[in-house]
Amino acid sequence: MTELYLFPHSHYCEAARWALDLKGVDYTPTPIVPGPHLFSIRRIAPKSSLPVLLVDGEVVQGAREIIDFLDAKFPANPLAPDGSAAREEAAQLEAEADANIGIPLRAAIYQHLIHHKGPMKHCFTYGMPAYKKAFFSLSYPILKKRIHDTYVRDDAYIAQSRAKLAEQIARFDKRVQGREFLIGDRLSRADIMVASMLSIGVLPKEHPFEWPQFEDDPELLGVFEQFRDSATFDWVRRIYRDHRGASSEIRAAA
Ligand SMILES: N[C@@H](CCC(=O)N[C@@H](CS)C(=O)NCC(=O)O)C(=O)O
């Protein structure tokens, strides 16, 4: 059995899920309770972060590592672009998307989202049984502080994160003008990684996670609003519309 441990809304988990879907792998996406994951995931992998893929007794941690693994194990329908120069370019784009979008966008969103327990609960307990949802509610004050201290930190860090994000999106705006794909003439891992990193800002409707309602917080919406009409956000909407396809249903372990 192949299983992907994930947080349903996580942009890193989405990249791994998308890659598995494109490869046509039959897998179970299993949501993991935040908090206890610090112990449960570290028991099987070097770090506590998700996504983690379990396949034939092997454990692979990290979105890009999972994509590497999938291309090695299932060489048909490669996710890497063709040729070594294009592969280096993909690695560069993915590293930029990770450092300048994935991490700072998460910081900017959590700064506001952690004050909304309802949407946080929806994100972190999607598809889980009632007792796990109850555990989330009870432990939320501790989790909220940990998310704040780990990802939001302080005002200076948020200001720096938002500047990085704006700068990177401006760079991608130039790159995606008039192009379907970031590299070459077919979908590659660079598209998957960059579009997934942006998915928590764009909230594309083809994303397999059912997004919570965010409408009541103008500060939270303000994080995305300035980019809503950008070429980059448009590109993400197109890539999702044309290439995301169906995904396996999230199923919680009992
Ligand atoms: N470099 C990692 C980053 C993954 C990551 O940051 N995951 C977050 C969720 S968005 C996580 O699991 N955080 C909890 C933790 O690290 O304990 C990857 O590509 O998978």
The ligand as an ORCA input file, in Angstrom:
! r2SCAN-3c Opt
* xyz 0 1
  N      11.050     21.244      2.716
  C       9.866     20.557      3.171
  C       8.965     21.566      3.874
  C       7.651     20.962      4.295
  C       6.957     21.790      5.371
  O       7.401     22.891      5.724
  N       5.843     21.252      5.870
  C       5.096     21.894      6.934
  C       3.659     22.054      6.523
  S       3.484     23.298      5.273
  C       5.133     20.995      8.153
  O       4.998     19.792      8.048
  N       5.291     21.587      9.344
  C       5.276     20.900     10.612
  C       6.630     20.468     11.066
  O       7.645     20.750     10.392
  O       6.696     19.837     12.132
  C       9.171     19.899      1.998
  O       9.451     20.258      0.850
  O       8.365     18.997      2.165
*
